[in-house]
Amino acid sequence: MWDKLGEAIGRTIAGLVRIVDAVWTGIGDAVGSFLAGIARGLGVENAGFFTWIAVGTGLLLIAGAVRGLLGRSLVGPLISLVLGTALIGWAIS
């Protein structure tokens, strides 16, 4: 009796592990495909880790520049805008 109960619990746990593994594998594949699609849209051949860091930093600089321009500042946001645009341009070239 205990043997069959332990076997049933073991099969249940193994089934749950397979389900969780399939979900995590699916999420990883989806994220990889999503990033590959963004890279193709940007025209980037080899999108490595530092390319994504540069694009993200450039976007943050541009967002900060827009916030600064809406706050009626001019010089600082323009410098941030130029730096962000240059950084994204370097990353996708």
N, CA, C and O atoms as CSV, one atom per row, in Angstrom:
chain,resi,resn,atom,element,x,y,z
A,1,MET,N,N,0.819,-1.180,0.000
A,1,MET,CA,C,0.000,0.000,0.000
A,1,MET,C,C,0.878,1.264,0.000
A,1,MET,O,O,0.669,2.154,-0.825
A,2,TRP,N,N,1.850,1.352,0.909
A,2,TRP,CA,C,2.695,2.534,0.987
A,2,TRP,C,C,3.550,2.693,-0.262
A,2,TRP,O,O,3.856,3.803,-0.698
A,3,ASP,N,N,3.924,1.553,-0.819
A,3,ASP,CA,C,4.737,1.579,-2.041
A,3,ASP,C,C,3.956,2.221,-3.184
A,3,ASP,O,O,4.486,3.057,-3.916
A,4,LYS,N,N,2.700,1.825,-3.331
A,4,LYS,CA,C,1.867,2.369,-4.409
A,4,LYS,C,C,1.551,3.848,-4.168
A,4,LYS,O,O,1.501,4.640,-5.109
A,5,LEU,N,N,1.340,4.208,-2.912
A,5,LEU,CA,C,1.093,5.609,-2.586
A,5,LEU,C,C,2.320,6.463,-2.910
A,5,LEU,O,O,2.188,7.533,-3.504
A,6,GLY,N,N,3.501,6.002,-2.530
A,6,GLY,CA,C,4.734,6.724,-2.841
A,6,GLY,C,C,4.961,6.832,-4.335
A,6,GLY,O,O,5.402,7.873,-4.823
A,7,GLU,N,N,4.663,5.764,-5.068
A,7,GLU,CA,C,4.813,5.790,-6.522
A,7,GLU,C,C,3.857,6.790,-7.160
A,7,GLU,O,O,4.234,7.495,-8.096
A,8,ALA,N,N,2.627,6.861,-6.664
A,8,ALA,CA,C,1.638,7.803,-7.197
A,8,ALA,C,C,2.072,9.244,-6.932
A,8,ALA,O,O,1.961,10.105,-7.805
A,9,ILE,N,N,2.564,9.497,-5.726
A,9,ILE,CA,C,3.043,10.847,-5.402
A,9,ILE,C,C,4.252,11.194,-6.262
A,9,ILE,O,O,4.368,12.322,-6.742
A,10,GLY,N,N,5.150,10.239,-6.460
A,10,GLY,CA,C,6.322,10.466,-7.312
A,10,GLY,C,C,5.938,10.794,-8.742
A,10,GLY,O,O,6.512,11.696,-9.351
A,11,ARG,N,N,4.961,10.058,-9.285
A,11,ARG,CA,C,4.494,10.346,-10.653
A,11,ARG,C,C,3.860,11.733,-10.741
A,11,ARG,O,O,4.050,12.447,-11.725
A,12,THR,N,N,3.110,12.106,-9.713
A,12,THR,CA,C,2.473,13.429,-9.698
A,12,THR,C,C,3.533,14.531,-9.684
A,12,THR,O,O,3.442,15.502,-10.435
A,13,ILE,N,N,4.524,14.371,-8.831
A,13,ILE,CA,C,5.597,15.374,-8.764
A,13,ILE,C,C,6.354,15.423,-10.086
A,13,ILE,O,O,6.678,16.510,-10.565
A,14,ALA,N,N,6.641,14.282,-10.680
A,14,ALA,CA,C,7.349,14.260,-11.966
A,14,ALA,C,C,6.527,14.949,-13.056
A,14,ALA,O,O,7.078,15.658,-13.897
A,15,GLY,N,N,5.212,14.740,-13.040
A,15,GLY,CA,C,4.345,15.416,-14.016
A,15,GLY,C,C,4.350,16.916,-13.833
A,15,GLY,O,O,4.389,17.664,-14.810
A,16,LEU,N,N,4.311,17.371,-12.575
A,16,LEU,CA,C,4.354,18.810,-12.311
A,16,LEU,C,C,5.682,19.412,-12.748
A,16,LEU,O,O,5.715,20.519,-13.284
A,17,VAL,N,N,6.772,18.693,-12.523
A,17,VAL,CA,C,8.086,19.185,-12.948
A,17,VAL,C,C,8.141,19.306,-14.467
A,17,VAL,O,O,8.690,20.276,-14.989
A,18,ARG,N,N,7.582,18.336,-15.179
A,18,ARG,CA,C,7.560,18.412,-16.652
A,18,ARG,C,C,6.737,19.603,-17.133
A,18,ARG,O,O,7.118,20.274,-18.092
A,19,ILE,N,N,5.618,19.867,-16.478
A,19,ILE,CA,C,4.772,21.012,-16.863
A,19,ILE,C,C,5.512,22.329,-16.625
A,19,ILE,O,O,5.526,23.203,-17.492
A,20,VAL,N,N,6.120,22.466,-15.459
A,20,VAL,CA,C,6.863,23.693,-15.143
A,20,VAL,C,C,8.030,23.872,-16.110
A,20,VAL,O,O,8.301,24.988,-16.554
A,21,ASP,N,N,8.717,22.787,-16.436
A,21,ASP,CA,C,9.829,22.857,-17.385
A,21,ASP,C,C,9.343,23.309,-18.759
A,21,ASP,O,O,9.998,24.118,-19.416
A,22,ALA,N,N,8.196,22.789,-19.192
A,22,ALA,CA,C,7.654,23.182,-20.495
A,22,ALA,C,C,7.271,24.661,-20.509
A,22,ALA,O,O,7.490,25.353,-21.504
A,23,VAL,N,N,6.703,25.140,-19.411
A,23,VAL,CA,C,6.311,26.560,-19.335
A,23,VAL,C,C,7.543,27.452,-19.396
A,23,VAL,O,O,7.564,28.422,-20.154
A,24,TRP,N,N,8.584,27.135,-18.598
A,24,TRP,CA,C,9.791,27.970,-18.581
A,24,TRP,C,C,10.512,27.914,-19.921
A,24,TRP,O,O,11.047,28.926,-20.376
A,25,THR,N,N,10.534,26.754,-20.554
A,25,THR,CA,C,11.153,26.647,-21.876
A,25,THR,C,C,10.384,27.488,-22.882
A,25,THR,O,O,10.984,28.154,-23.726
A,26,GLY,N,N,9.060,27.461,-22.796
A,26,GLY,CA,C,8.237,28.264,-23.697
A,26,GLY,C,C,8.453,29.751,-23.507
A,26,GLY,O,O,8.513,30.508,-24.476
A,27,ILE,N,N,8.572,30.169,-22.243
A,27,ILE,CA,C,8.812,31.590,-21.962
A,27,ILE,C,C,10.176,32.006,-22.499
A,27,ILE,O,O,10.310,33.077,-23.090
A,28,GLY,N,N,11.187,31.166,-22.298
A,28,GLY,CA,C,12.528,31.484,-22.803
A,28,GLY,C,C,12.555,31.587,-24.314
A,28,GLY,O,O,13.185,32.489,-24.867
A,29,ASP,N,N,11.872,30.667,-24.988
A,29,ASP,CA,C,11.808,30.722,-26.448
A,29,ASP,C,C,11.064,31.970,-26.918
A,29,ASP,O,O,11.459,32.601,-27.898
A,30,ALA,N,N,9.988,32.324,-26.215
A,30,ALA,CA,C,9.215,33.506,-26.606
A,30,ALA,C,C,10.034,34.782,-26.443
A,30,ALA,O,O,10.015,35.650,-27.315
A,31,VAL,N,N,10.749,34.895,-25.334
A,31,VAL,CA,C,11.578,36.086,-25.114
A,31,VAL,C,C,12.694,36.158,-26.151
A,31,VAL,O,O,12.990,37.230,-26.679
A,32,GLY,N,N,13.312,35.015,-26.440
A,32,GLY,CA,C,14.368,34.987,-27.458
A,32,GLY,C,C,13.852,35.392,-28.823
A,32,GLY,O,O,14.510,36.148,-29.538
A,33,SER,N,N,12.680,34.897,-29.192
A,33,SER,CA,C,12.092,35.266,-30.485
A,33,SER,C,C,11.715,36.741,-30.518
A,33,SER,O,O,11.885,37.407,-31.540
A,34,PHE,N,N,11.200,37.254,-29.398
A,34,PHE,CA,C,10.829,38.658,-29.319
A,34,PHE,C,C,12.048,39.560,-29.510
A,34,PHE,O,O,12.007,40.514,-30.287
A,35,LEU,N,N,13.131,39.252,-28.798
A,35,LEU,CA,C,14.347,40.056,-28.934
A,35,LEU,C,C,14.961,39.922,-30.317
A,35,LEU,O,O,15.506,40.893,-30.843
A,36,ALA,N,N,14.883,38.743,-30.916
A,36,ALA,CA,C,15.384,38.569,-32.285
A,36,ALA,C,C,14.564,39.401,-33.262
A,36,ALA,O,O,15.113,39.966,-34.209
A,37,GLY,N,N,13.258,39.480,-33.040
A,37,GLY,CA,C,12.409,40.313,-33.896
A,37,GLY,C,C,12.728,41.788,-33.759
A,37,GLY,O,O,12.763,42.514,-34.752
A,38,ILE,N,N,12.961,42.235,-32.534
A,38,ILE,CA,C,13.347,43.640,-32.335
A,38,ILE,C,C,14.681,43.912,-33.020
A,38,ILE,O,O,14.855,44.949,-33.662
A,39,ALA,N,N,15.622,42.980,-32.884
A,39,ALA,CA,C,16.938,43.164,-33.511
A,39,ALA,C,C,16.801,43.242,-35.028
A,39,ALA,O,O,17.440,44.081,-35.664
A,40,ARG,N,N,15.983,42.386,-35.609
A,40,ARG,CA,C,15.768,42.447,-37.065
A,40,ARG,C,C,15.117,43.763,-37.458
A,40,ARG,O,O,15.464,44.347,-38.485
A,41,GLY,N,N,14.171,44.236,-36.643
A,41,GLY,CA,C,13.514,45.517,-36.919
A,41,GLY,C,C,14.476,46.689,-36.849
A,41,GLY,O,O,14.348,47.653,-37.604
A,42,LEU,N,N,15.437,46.606,-35.944
A,42,LEU,CA,C,16.451,47.663,-35.835
A,42,LEU,C,C,17.517,47.545,-36.910
A,42,LEU,O,O,18.252,48.499,-37.166
A,43,GLY,N,N,17.603,46.388,-37.537
A,43,GLY,CA,C,18.625,46.167,-38.553
A,43,GLY,C,C,19.951,45.741,-37.964
A,43,GLY,O,O,20.997,45.942,-38.581
A,44,VAL,N,N,19.926,45.153,-36.775
A,44,VAL,CA,C,21.144,44.721,-36.102
A,44,VAL,C,C,21.423,43.273,-36.492
A,44,VAL,O,O,20.564,42.401,-36.361
A,45,GLU,N,N,22.646,43.034,-36.975
A,45,GLU,CA,C,23.019,41.676,-37.374
A,45,GLU,C,C,23.259,40.783,-36.161
A,45,GLU,O,O,22.606,39.750,-36.012
A,46,ASN,N,N,24.181,41.171,-35.304
A,46,ASN,CA,C,24.534,40.378,-34.128
A,46,ASN,C,C,24.198,41.179,-32.880
A,46,ASN,O,O,25.007,41.979,-32.409
A,47,ALA,N,N,23.008,40.960,-32.351
A,47,ALA,CA,C,22.570,41.707,-31.177
A,47,ALA,C,C,23.082,41.015,-29.929
A,47,ALA,O,O,22.469,40.064,-29.446
A,48,GLY,N,N,24.219,41.497,-29.398
A,48,GLY,CA,C,24.784,40.943,-28.188
A,48,GLY,C,C,24.298,41.692,-26.962
A,48,GLY,O,O,23.467,42.596,-27.049
A,49,PHE,N,N,24.829,41.298,-25.832
A,49,PHE,CA,C,24.440,41.885,-24.549
A,49,PHE,C,C,24.716,43.386,-24.518
A,49,PHE,O,O,23.858,44.161,-24.095
A,50,PHE,N,N,25.891,43.800,-24.957
A,50,PHE,CA,C,26.248,45.219,-24.894
A,50,PHE,C,C,25.436,46.051,-25.886
A,50,PHE,O,O,25.207,47.239,-25.658
A,51,THR,N,N,25.007,45.442,-26.970
A,51,THR,CA,C,24.134,46.157,-27.906
A,51,THR,C,C,22.812,46.494,-27.227
A,51,THR,O,O,22.312,47.611,-27.358
A,52,TRP,N,N,22.242,45.525,-26.498
A,52,TRP,CA,C,20.974,45.764,-25.800
A,52,TRP,C,C,21.146,46.781,-24.677
A,52,TRP,O,O,20.253,47.592,-24.429
A,53,ILE,N,N,22.295,46.740,-23.994
A,53,ILE,CA,C,22.568,47.734,-22.949
A,53,ILE,C,C,22.649,49.128,-23.565
A,53,ILE,O,O,22.113,50.087,-23.009
A,54,ALA,N,N,23.319,49.240,-24.714
A,54,ALA,CA,C,23.453,50.545,-25.380
A,54,ALA,C,C,22.096,51.064,-25.847
A,54,ALA,O,O,21.799,52.248,-25.691
A,55,VAL,N,N,21.280,50.195,-26.413
A,55,VAL,CA,C,19.949,50.620,-26.873
A,55,VAL,C,C,19.098,51.057,-25.686
A,55,VAL,O,O,18.431,52.089,-25.751
A,56,GLY,N,N,19.113,50.284,-24.607
A,56,GLY,CA,C,18.334,50.647,-23.420
A,56,GLY,C,C,18.793,51.951,-22.800
A,56,GLY,O,O,17.968,52.774,-22.403
A,57,THR,N,N,20.104,52.148,-22.713
A,57,THR,CA,C,20.640,53.393,-22.157
A,57,THR,C,C,20.287,54.574,-23.059
A,57,THR,O,O,19.935,55.648,-22.572
A,58,GLY,N,N,20.381,54.374,-24.362
A,58,GLY,CA,C,20.009,55.436,-25.296
A,58,GLY,C,C,18.545,55.821,-25.171
A,58,GLY,O,O,18.199,57.002,-25.210
A,59,LEU,N,N,17.684,54.816,-25.020
A,59,LEU,CA,C,16.261,55.113,-24.850
A,59,LEU,C,C,15.989,55.849,-23.543
A,59,LEU,O,O,15.144,56.743,-23.491
A,60,LEU,N,N,16.709,55.471,-22.485
A,60,LEU,CA,C,16.550,56.189,-21.213
A,60,LEU,C,C,17.022,57.636,-21.320
A,60,LEU,O,O,16.402,58.541,-20.762
A,61,LEU,N,N,18.117,57.848,-22.035
A,61,LEU,CA,C,18.599,59.226,-22.241
A,61,LEU,C,C,17.590,60.055,-23.030
A,61,LEU,O,O,17.349,61.219,-22.709
A,62,ILE,N,N,17.004,59.453,-24.061
A,62,ILE,CA,C,16.014,60.177,-24.866
A,62,ILE,C,C,14.762,60.461,-24.040
A,62,ILE,O,O,14.194,61.549,-24.136
A,63,ALA,N,N,14.322,59.489,-23.224
A,63,ALA,CA,C,13.149,59.718,-22.374
A,63,ALA,C,C,13.420,60.828,-21.374
A,63,ALA,O,O,12.553,61.667,-21.128
A,64,GLY,N,N,14.611,60.842,-20.798
A,64,GLY,CA,C,14.975,61.920,-19.878
A,64,GLY,C,C,15.026,63.271,-20.571
A,64,GLY,O,O,14.664,64.292,-19.986
A,65,ALA,N,N,15.474,63.275,-21.811
A,65,ALA,CA,C,15.517,64.525,-22.577
A,65,ALA,C,C,14.110,65.046,-22.835
A,65,ALA,O,O,13.859,66.247,-22.731
A,66,VAL,N,N,13.198,64.149,-23.169
A,66,VAL,CA,C,11.813,64.578,-23.404
A,66,VAL,C,C,11.210,65.142,-22.118
A,66,VAL,O,O,10.534,66.170,-22.144
A,67,ARG,N,N,11.456,64.467,-20.994
A,67,ARG,CA,C,10.949,64.978,-19.712
A,67,ARG,C,C,11.545,66.346,-19.398
A,67,ARG,O,O,10.846,67.230,-18.904
A,68,GLY,N,N,12.832,66.522,-19.684
A,68,GLY,CA,C,13.476,67.806,-19.434
A,68,GLY,C,C,12.931,68.895,-20.330
A,68,GLY,O,O,12.731,70.025,-19.886
A,69,LEU,N,N,12.687,68.569,-21.586
A,69,LEU,CA,C,12.135,69.568,-22.506
A,69,LEU,C,C,10.711,69.953,-22.110
A,69,LEU,O,O,10.314,71.109,-22.259
A,70,LEU,N,N,9.941,68.983,-21.604
A,70,LEU,CA,C,8.597,69.312,-21.133
A,70,LEU,C,C,8.643,70.139,-19.856
A,70,LEU,O,O,7.695,70.862,-19.546
A,71,GLY,N,N,9.739,70.035,-19.118
A,71,GLY,CA,C,9.922,70.841,-17.908
A,71,GLY,C,C,10.544,72.197,-18.197
A,71,GLY,O,O,10.964,72.892,-17.271
A,72,ARG,N,N,10.608,72.579,-19.445
A,72,ARG,CA,C,11.090,73.886,-19.888
A,72,ARG,C,C,12.582,74.099,-19.686
A,72,ARG,O,O,13.032,75.234,-19.529
A,73,SER,N,N,13.346,73.022,-19.690
A,73,SER,CA,C,14.811,73.144,-19.718
A,73,SER,C,C,15.238,72.992,-21.165
A,73,SER,O,O,14.482,72.455,-21.974
A,74,LEU,N,N,16.431,73.452,-21.510
A,74,LEU,CA,C,16.821,73.378,-22.908
A,74,LEU,C,C,18.189,72.740,-23.113
A,74,LEU,O,O,18.302,71.795,-23.894
A,75,VAL,N,N,19.209,73.212,-22.455
A,75,VAL,CA,C,20.573,72.777,-22.760
A,75,VAL,C,C,20.805,71.328,-22.338
A,75,VAL,O,O,21.265,70.522,-23.147
A,76,GLY,N,N,20.496,70.985,-21.092
A,76,GLY,CA,C,20.701,69.620,-20.599
A,76,GLY,C,C,19.937,68.576,-21.394
A,76,GLY,O,O,20.523,67.575,-21.805
A,77,PRO,N,N,18.649,68.779,-21.622
A,77,PRO,CA,C,17.905,67.808,-22.414
A,77,PRO,C,C,18.408,67.668,-23.851
A,77,PRO,O,O,18.383,66.573,-24.412
A,78,LEU,N,N,18.860,68.763,-24.440
A,78,LEU,CA,C,19.390,68.650,-25.802
A,78,LEU,C,C,20.667,67.825,-25.831
A,78,LEU,O,O,20.891,67.052,-26.763
A,79,ILE,N,N,21.506,67.988,-24.810
A,79,ILE,CA,C,22.723,67.170,-24.724
A,79,ILE,C,C,22.348,65.705,-24.536
A,79,ILE,O,O,22.930,64.830,-25.178
A,80,SER,N,N,21.375,65.428,-23.657
A,80,SER,CA,C,20.928,64.053,-23.452
A,80,SER,C,C,20.323,63.472,-24.720
A,80,SER,O,O,20.539,62.301,-25.032
A,81,LEU,N,N,19.575,64.277,-25.447
A,81,LEU,CA,C,18.961,63.817,-26.692
A,81,LEU,C,C,20.021,63.453,-27.720
A,81,LEU,O,O,19.909,62.423,-28.385
A,82,VAL,N,N,21.035,64.274,-27.855
A,82,VAL,CA,C,22.113,63.997,-28.816
A,82,VAL,C,C,22.884,62.747,-28.393
A,82,VAL,O,O,23.191,61.898,-29.229
A,83,LEU,N,N,23.199,62.628,-27.102
A,83,LEU,CA,C,23.933,61.451,-26.619
A,83,LEU,C,C,23.115,60.169,-26.796
A,83,LEU,O,O,23.645,59.147,-27.233
A,84,GLY,N,N,21.830,60.223,-26.458
A,84,GLY,CA,C,20.972,59.046,-26.615
A,84,GLY,C,C,20.839,58.618,-28.057
A,84,GLY,O,O,20.890,57.427,-28.363
A,85,THR,N,N,20.667,59.580,-28.949
A,85,THR,CA,C,20.557,59.270,-30.372
A,85,THR,C,C,21.864,58.704,-30.901
A,85,THR,O,O,21.858,57.752,-31.681
A,86,ALA,N,N,22.983,59.281,-30.483
A,86,ALA,CA,C,24.286,58.779,-30.923
A,86,ALA,C,C,24.536,57.370,-30.410
A,86,ALA,O,O,25.071,56.535,-31.138
A,87,LEU,N,N,24.159,57.097,-29.178
A,87,LEU,CA,C,24.359,55.777,-28.598
A,87,LEU,C,C,23.529,54.715,-29.320
A,87,LEU,O,O,24.024,53.625,-29.606
A,88,ILE,N,N,22.282,55.030,-29.611
A,88,ILE,CA,C,21.447,54.079,-30.350
A,88,ILE,C,C,21.972,53.912,-31.769
A,88,ILE,O,O,21.980,52.802,-32.301
A,89,GLY,N,N,22.409,55.001,-32.382
A,89,GLY,CA,C,22.986,54.905,-33.726
A,89,GLY,C,C,24.229,54.042,-33.755
A,89,GLY,O,O,24.425,53.261,-34.686
A,90,TRP,N,N,25.076,54.176,-32.735
A,90,TRP,CA,C,26.278,53.329,-32.649
A,90,TRP,C,C,25.879,51.870,-32.462
A,90,TRP,O,O,26.498,50.983,-33.050
A,91,ALA,N,N,24.862,51.610,-31.657
A,91,ALA,CA,C,24.471,50.231,-31.349
A,91,ALA,C,C,23.905,49.514,-32.569
A,91,ALA,O,O,24.110,48.310,-32.725
A,92,ILE,N,N,23.204,50.226,-33.428
A,92,ILE,CA,C,22.568,49.550,-34.566
A,92,ILE,C,C,23.427,49.600,-35.830
A,92,ILE,O,O,23.059,49.025,-36.855
A,93,SER,N,N,24.562,50.281,-35.757
A,93,SER,CA,C,25.413,50.321,-36.958
A,93,SER,C,C,26.315,49.114,-37.044
A,93,SER,O,O,27.093,48.991,-37.990
